[in-house]
Amino acid sequence: MNESVDGLEEQTLPDEEESLDELRKEIHQVNAEIEKYGINIERLKALCLEKGIFVKYNKYISDDHTGSNANASEDSDDSGSSRPPRSPPPLPPLPPYPPAPRKAQYPLVDNKYRINRKIRSGGCGDVYLGTNIISGEEIAIKLEPVETKHPQLNYEARVYKSLAGGIGIPRAIWFGTWGEHNAMGLDLLGSSLEDLFNFCSRKFSLKTVLLLAD
């Protein structure tokens, strides 16, 4: 029961079990911040000081902090008068927030296709070589910026689906959003007519032209 001394009410100290319970809550909160920000041991010590664990639970902290009793005795001069307690060291800054996601941080399209290299560019987007990380199948992946003024990729995907089964028509495997781009997965066909034209030094014979027209 509290007793009054010179008009002041003397407060009783919490028992050991209550102090331990409060300490566990403080440590749990510190651990939660460590898991959130990936803080190192120096940050942990700083958080202990910030949460008051060093001051309130001096006897529960590791030996690195128990030296404060010795420091307190040094703070007393020969006359026996005590100096004000030393303030804790300044806290290091929190780690910065992670950068905004970029395309390089989205390595998989549709959670299974990895983009390898660009194989074609055009007015409606860029075409990349993609690989299915499960089966190893290679496909073509066409990308179009989401913020383009006149998006065409969604319409193109619907056209491919309506023409599915035709000779020389690639199959539209998947269409959706990938990072800051619209993406469409297609069957990877062989060399294009442009590739063959370059292979022939950009000159076709009459026979080749007639075979193409047939």
Secondary structure as UniProt FT lines:
FT   STRAND          4..5
FT   TURN            6..7
FT   STRAND          8..9
FT   HELIX           16..37
FT   HELIX           41..50
FT   TURN            51..52
FT   HELIX           53..56
FT   HELIX           58..60
FT   HELIX           63..66
FT   HELIX           68..74
FT   TURN            78..79
FT   HELIX           103..105
FT   STRAND          108..109
FT   TURN            110..112
FT   STRAND          113..122
FT   TURN            123..124
FT   STRAND          125..132
FT   TURN            133..135
FT   STRAND          138..145
FT   TURN            146..147
FT   HELIX           153..162
FT   TURN            163..165
FT   TURN            167..168
FT   STRAND          172..178
FT   TURN            179..180
FT   STRAND          181..187
FT   HELIX           193..199
FT   TURN            200..202
FT   HELIX           206..213
//
